[in-house]
Amino acid sequence: MLVSIALSMLLLFPVPGWTAEGEVFPDLDTSDPVALQEGSRVLEEELKLAARPQTYLLIDLMSGGIYIKARGVDLHRLSITAWTATELSRLTGTFRLTARPPVIRRKIDPSATAEQEPISLSDMPTEYRLSFTPAMTLDIESAEAQGTMGWIHATSRKAWKQLRAWKQQLAETQSPDETPTLSLTLSSEEAQSLAWSTVNGMSVMIRRPSEP
């Protein structure tokens, strides 16, 4: 009970040093009890991660951003253009990345005299799938990198995922055998930046909206 009260106080009042703005979630609707509960849950998880030296990700579906963080401080923000999710109610807790996105490494020319960079940000993929433990799948998509037909394909895929999510909500049932999936659309540059920033074992949290 005392922990819940303390977390609520952190959400309701500015926290010097926690972020540059001094607020944990500047967009938090303090009149929405569901939003407050979700904010408290995420904050409790982040306090544990912030006590460690490793970087971690906060995927904030409310503010539409992916935050690369360390010690509670925002290091970089990536904008989410669109998102869909299945089994949204199960996207709680901390997920750990099992493997970085696959990258096709360029060949090194042994005859070159100048130093050659083996891999760079431009070599990162713009579309990829990340797997986590506990079981969760994160699909990163970039319609702009695919042209018109790719955009049609990506849009159709998002629509199908959204229909599945709505069906689950209407039925008010969950499929324990189905892996929760979160699909995020980013710009090509930011999709590459995210791929560049990830490391094996990286922790990820998700802040969900009050109304999907």
N, C-alpha and C positions, 0 to 999 in steps of 0.2 A: 504493500500500500504506500509506504513512504517513498519507494523507488518511483512509483507511478506519479506521485505528487511532484517529486523533484524533476522528473522529465517534463511534466506539463509546465512547470515554471520555466524551464529552459526554452520551451517552445513559445511561451507567451511573452517573454521578455528578452531584450537584446543580450547577447553573450559576448562580451569583449574578447577579441582574440580568436574566437571560433572561426569566423569567416571575415572576409574583408568588409562585408556589409554590417557585421555585428549581429546578424540574425541567422538562425539555423535554417528556417524555411520562410523567406520573405513573402511568399505567395500563400501562406497557410491561412485558411479561413477558420478563425478561432471560434466561430459560431457553429461550425459543423463538427459534431462529436465524432463522426466516423473519420474525418480528416485529422482530428486531434489524436485519435487512437492510432491511426496509421503513422502519423508523425512521431509519436512516442515510441512506437515499435522500431521504426527505422533509426531513431536517435539512440535507442538503447543498444542496437546492434553496432552502430557506428562508434559509440564510445569504446566498445571492446576492440574494434579494429584500429582506432586512433591511438591506442596505447602501444601499438607495435610500430616498428620502423618501416614496414612495407607499404607500398602504394596500393590503393584499392579503388574500385569503381562504385559510384552511386548512379544508377539509372533512374532518373526522376521523371516518371511519366506525367506528373502533375505540371512541372515547369517546362517539360519538353527538352531536357538536357541530359547528357552523360557527363558526369563530373569525375575527373581523375584526381584523386585526393591522397593526402598523406598527413597524418597527425591532425585530422579534422580540417585541414586547409585545402582550398581548391587550387590545384595546380594548373588545370586546363579544363575548358568546357567545350563539348561538342553538341551541336544542335540536332535534335531529332525532328525530321520532316514529317514523318508519319509512323504509326505503330499499330500492331494488332497482337493479340495474345489469346492463347487457349489455356484453360485451367488457371485463370488469373488469380483465383483465391489461394492457389498453392504456391504462388511466387512470393513466399515469405522466408525469412531466415537469411543466412549467408551461404552463397554458392561459391565453389572454388573451381577455377578453370583447369580442365584436365590437359589441354594442349593448345598452343598458339596456332593461329591460322597458317596453313601451308603456304610456303613462299618458294617460287621458282628462282633459285639463285643463278645469277648471271655467270658466265664463264670468264675466268681470268685469262687475259692474253699474256703468256709468259715472255713474249718478245717486246712488250711495251716498256718504255723507259720510265714513264711517269707512274706515280703511285696510283693504283686503281682501288676504288672503294668496292668491296665485295657485295655490299647490299645497302640500299638507301630507302628513303620513304617512298619514292616513286616505284619501287619494286613491290610494295605491299599490295595485296589484293583489294579490290573495291567491293567484292561480294564474297561472303564466306559464312560458314557455320561454326559456332563455338559450342562445345559440350562442357557441362559442368557436373559436379557432384555436390550435394544430392542431384538426382537426375533433373536436368533442365537444359533446353536447347535455345540458343540465341542465334537468330538468323540476321545477318547484316546485309542489307540490300541497297543498291544504288541504281535507280532507274535511268539517270542521266548517262550512265556508262554503257547502256545497252542499246541506245537508239530507239526508234519508234516501236519496232516489234518487241524489243526487250521490255519497253515500258508497258505495252499491252499485256505481255506475259506476267510481269510483276504485279500489275494491277489486278489481273484475274486471280492470281495466287493469293493476294491480300484479301480480295472479296470472298474467296472460298474459306480462308481462315476465319474471317469475321463471321461468316454464316455459321461455321461450326461453333464459334464462341457464343453467338446468340442462341443457338440451339441448346447448348449446355445451360445457359442462364434460364431459358424458358422451362427446361425440364427440371431445373434445380438439382441436377445430379452431377457427380464427378466421376471420371473414369480413372480408378487407381492405377491401371496399367498403362495409361497414356502419359507420355512425358510432357510436362508443361513446356510450351514453346512461346517465345517472345520474338517478334519480328520487328526490326527497326530499319527505317529508311533514313540514310544519311547522304550528304553530298559525297562525291567520289573522294575528295581530298580528306574529308573528316573520317570516312570509312577507312582510308589508308592510315590516317593518324591513330585511330583506335587500334588497328592491327599492329602498328608499330609500338604502341604503348603497353600491350598485353604481355604478361609473362606467365609461365606455367605456375599453377597454384594461386593465381591472383584471386582475391576475394571480391565478390560482387553483391551488392544489395539493390533492391528494387523498391522504389516508393510508388505505390499504386494510387490511382484516382479513386475518389469516393464513389463515383458512378462510372463504370466502364463505358 
